[in-house]
Amino acid sequence: MKYLVLGSSGQLGFSLVKHIKKIKEEVIPFDLVNNQEEDLRIPNNKLLLERMEEADFVFFLAFDVGGSRYLKTYQNTLEFVSNNIRIIENTFSFLQKTKKPFLFASSQMSNMGYSPYGQLKALGELYTKILGGLIVKFWKVYGIEKDLEKSHVITDFLLKARNNKNIDMMTDGNEMRQFLYADDCSECIIKLAKEYNNISREKELHITNFKWNYIKEVAEVIAKLYPGTNISPGPSADEVQKDKRNEPDPYILRFWKPKTELADGIKRIKEEMEIESIL
């Protein structure tokens, strides 16, 4: 199989490209970070069409998105909405033209109508249903992040613990989230690609570890990795997801099961990001 990974330099894409190489299959990376011609916002992008025609399967992971800090700052701006609308329109038009099997990376926030990010993911789900692709709802996937402006909570906490010995939290830490190690996630979506024709389009595919953790618990795990680190909770509750609780559909467990415990995954990310000189 030859896989085209759209968003190959993002948190999930980076891990997926590495995993595909590890299992000795072919991968075509595609990301704006690599080359300006790999910008999915470009209409009628000939390079995108060429790469898609070359591939056997497409992972549509690319999106203008980041962690809670990034979403809080940008998701209500015209630029954020416009960027993602153009990514959606251009990519799905070529998926329709090439008729390639594909997986669209949605979010467990896609039913949260108050969130522009959630609404945009819901729009992507509609396109995917029309074209018969796979919709995968990602929860909190954590892995190596290189674009620190868009970093998520675990990377933020690691940076604060290492640099300041103080994890000053955006919230009071009482919101609960489900986290999944990026390597487990990559293994899962490759499995879904291989089972593409056997997966019911009537069922929801939720990629998560199926375990709830308080954000303050995440801070406690990271503080132990950097002895002497203080934890400073914020004054208010989460404003991005408003702690709306979805529950993941377990259908995906017929095809795959998560392996990595949260504390182990965070420790691995810390070590890998230190090797990459990100931390």
N, C-alpha and C positions, 0 to 999 in steps of 0.2 A: 504493500500500500504506500502511496505517496500522499502525505497530508499537507494541506495549505493551512498555516496558522496565522489568522488575521489578528494582529495585536500581539505579535510574538515577543515583544520586549516588555510587555506588562507583567504584573505579578504572576498571573496564571500562565500567560503565554511563555514566559521565560522557563518556567518549570516544565511545561508541556514539551517544548522543543528539546530540552535536555532529556526528558523521558523517552521521546520518540527515537532519539539517537541511541539511547541506552538499549532499547529493544531491537536495534538494528533495522529500523525501517526508515524510509525517506521522508524528509521534511522540507517544506518551502517556507522560510520565515517571511513575514510581511508586516512591516511596521514603520510608521512615520519617523521613529527614532533612527532607523537604519538608513533611510533615504527619503528625500523630499518627494520623490516620485511614488513612494509607497503611502501616500496620504489618501485615505479612503474618502475624504471630503471632495476630492477632485472628480468632477463629473466625466463620464465616459473615459475613465482611466484605462488606457490600453494595456499598461503593465499589469493591472489587476486582472483584466480579462485573460491575458496570456497566462498568468500564474494559475488562475482558476481552471482554465482549460487543460493545463498540464497536470493538475491534481486529480486524485481519485476521491478525496474527501476533504471538506472544508470545515474548519473550526472557526466560527464567527465569534471571536472573543473581544474584538476591538470596540472600545467605547470611550467617550470623554467622561471619565469617572475617577473618583478617588475615595479616600476615607471620609469619616464624618466631618472633619474640619474642612476638607475641600468641598464637600456637598453643601455644607452650611453656608459657605462663602459664595459658591458659584451656581448652584443648581437653579436658582431663580433668576438667572441672567439670560438675556437674549442669545449671547454667544454660546453658552452651554447648550441650550435647546437647539440652536441652529446647527452647531457642530454635530450633534447626535442625529438630528433629522437627516443631514446630508450623508452621514455614514450609513444610516439605515437605507435611505433611498438608493444610493449608488451600489451598495453591496447586494441588496436583494434584487435589484434589476439584473445584475450579472448572474446571480444564482438562478433566477428564472430563465435567463437566456441559455446558460450552460447545462441546466438541469442536474447539477452535481448534488450528491447527497451531502447534507450539512447538519451541523449542530449550532444552535443559537444560544449564546450565554445570556440568560435572563437572570432575574434576581428574585429572592423571596419577598422583595419589596414591590413587586409588580402589581399587587392588588391594593397598594397604599395610594389612593387617589389624590391625597394631599401633597404627594411628593412628585415634582417634575421628573426626577430620575425614575421613579416607579412608573409613571405614566409613559415615559419613553420606552422603557423595557416592555411594558404591556403592548405598545405599538409594534415593537419587534416581534413579540409573540404572535400577534395577528398575522403579520407577513409570513412567519414561519408556518403557521397553521395552513394558510392558503397554499403554500408551496410544498407542504408535506414533510418538512424537516423535523428535527428533534428540538424540543424546547427543554432546556435544563435550567432549573432555578438554583443558582448558587447562593449559599449562605455566607458566612464569614470565612473565606479562604485566606490563609496566611502563608506567605513565602518570602523569598528574597525580593526586596523592592529597591529600585535604583532611582526612581523619580520621587524624591523625598517630599516635594510639594504636594504630591497626591497620596502620601503614605497613609496607611491604616493604623489602627489602634496598637497592634503589637509592635510594629516598627517604631511608632511614636514613643511608646513606653520604653523600648530598648534604648533608643537614642537619649531619652531624658535620664534614664538610670545610669547609662555609661558616662554621659557628658556632665551631668549636674548632680548625680546622686540624689535626685529628687524627682519623683513621678507626679507632676502636677496635672491632675486629670481635668478634662473639659466638663465632666459631669460628676454627680455624687457617687457613681460607680455601682448603683443599685439596679441598673438595667441588665437584663440577661440576654446572652447571645449564644449561638452555636458556632463553633470554630472547626475548620477542617484544614489539615496540613496539605500544602500544595502538591506534594508528591503523591499522596493518597488520591487527591482530586484528579491529577493527570492520569493515574492508573485507571480511574473510574471512567473518564470520558473516552479514553482509547477503547475500553471495554464496550461502551455504548456505541461507538463507531462500528465496531466489529459485529455488534448485535443489531445493527440499524434496522434491518427488515423484520426483526422479531419483537420489536418493542411497540407496545400499544400506544397509539397517539391519543387515546382516551384517558390515559393515566398521566399523573404529574411526576416528573423526575426531579427530585430534590436532592442536591448533593450537599451533604453535611455529615457531621459525626453523630448526630442524633442525641447529643448531650448538652444540657444547658449549663452555662457558667456565668456568674456575675462578672462584670467588667473589673470590679475591685479584686476578684480572685485572680484575674490575669495580671493585674499590677503586683499582687503578692508573689506570684510565680516568678516574675521578672526581677522583683526586688531581691529575691533569694540568690539570683545569678550574679548580682552586684552587691555584695555585703556592705551594709552601712547605708543603703538607699532608703530614703523616706518616701512615704506615699501621702500626697496632699489631695484629698477629694475636692471636686469642684462644688459650687454652691447650689447647683440646680440639676434637675433630671435631664435625660436625653431629649433634644429638640428635633433631631433629624428623623428618627423612626418613631418618636413619641412612645417608645416601649410597647408598640402594638405587637402582640404576640401571634405569629402564625405558628402552625404546627406542621412539620414536614411529613409528606406522604411517604410511607415506607416501601412503596412499590420498587424503588431502585435497588433495594436489598436483595431482590431476586437475581441481580446481575453482579453485584459488587458489595463489599463491606469495608468500612474504614478500618485502618490498622493502628494509627499513631495516636497515643494519648497526648493531650494538650501540653503538659509540662515537657514531655520528650520532644515534641515538635518545636516548641519555642526554643529549647536548648540548641537544637540542630540549626535553626534559623540564625540564632546568635552566632554560632560558630562559623556558619557559612558566610554571613555578612561581614564578620571580622576578617575572614580570608580574602573576601572581595574588597576589603578596605572601605566598606560602606559604613561600618560602625567603628 
